Amino acid sequence: MRITRILCFLVAFITASGFYSLYNYLNEDLEKQTFQATEEAMVDTAHLLTALVECQLDGNQIEMSNLDEALKQADTHKFKASIFKHNKEHVGTHAYITDKKGIVIFDSHTPERVGKDLSEFNDVFLALQDKYAVRSSRNDEDDAASSILYVAVPIKNREGEIIGVLSAYKAQKDVLHFIEARRRWIIFSLFLIGIGIGVFIIAVFIWLFRPLGKLTAYANAISRGERPTFPKIGQGREVNTLGKALRDMRESLEGRRYTENYTRMLTHELKSPLAAIKGAAELLNEDMPREQREKFLANICRQADRSTNLIDGLLRLSQLEAQQELSKPTTINLSEITNEVCDEYEARTSAKSLTIARHIPENLTISGDSNMLATAVANLIENAIRFSPEGGTITISLLEESNKTKILVRDQGPGIPDFAKERVFEHFYSLPCEETKQKGTGLGLSFVLEVAKLHNGAASLENSASGGAIATITLPH
């Protein structure tokens, strides 16, 4: 998943960089376009005001009374103009006039400027040369919002001579409201696009990478020797194709390895009974007393039975281990199943003077396979009978703990020696019974463990503090 994290980081970094670059571009372009639009309107305003002044010229004498009166009258206007959600309530455009030397002779908004020489300021300087004249200056050098935009137009007499300059000016903060509103709109739009991209990426990761993570966990569980159920990976065709290929590969590899392991184990386990049968058969060719011949015949039958039980048990276990999951789990009455198994073993326990003590609540139900669980309980009881002393008690209990159900089978035998505690669930591993000195097939507890795993549960065998051993099957509800 390291590549996935790196990919996530790269996608996030590239997306963030792209959004940052786009925001900077749009923000800069927004300011330029807004100020360009303002400047264009100011050019028209400056020419209109200049035309008004030129209509009142008396030779080379600039008359400003009408302009002064018009601008003052405009300042008295009370209005509310809603422009792109910004309420404008006063006139923000003003004007000043200089003579042909650049000395201010009139200012509609800042009268204290009258008499000052502005000939070196860009708007007046260029307008006196009959060039396009514009400048932007700050009232406070440390405050960008204090900028004022000036657009100047030369005032000409009837002969076309420049006799002065009219500069229309406007505070740029009057248009900052529109810039901020558009900037917020840009940020909000980019935010929505970012959320859309994020949702899309998350959806892709859920649709593709999350199933891949599940398949990786599934493969890792297999490599650890576990038998996990195939995960739910959604409807994506690609991941389902990969999942099917992985599952087919698992079944193929497990089948091959399973055959090799079981062939080797079965060959090893059958060597002993076959050798005993062969030895007894060879001795039967010799003359011997009837009693001794019957003893060898009984040994042959016993070893043949052992071989048959071994093969039968191995077949049942192999069928169980071939299953990846329960095919058709149903709701079963575990209490009823356990009681039925106990009833079946009454004759066996009576022959050994054993007592089965039952602690089985009524109608305890779980979801599972009734035949598998019945066989698992039978194997535990069979194991308890083998190791229980004559006249002992086997205790069968069903317990409910939070969201789990436990099947417990306790005997009063010698318990498990320390050297065998880690191997009791291994295939073909069996301890000899103290009374008969004979071993079982070593497949009963392996069968129990596989049944528990198929039910998403667990199995354990441990010594009891009061003596004997306790076998436990833990099953989820």
Disulfide bonds with the S-S distance in Angstrom:
none
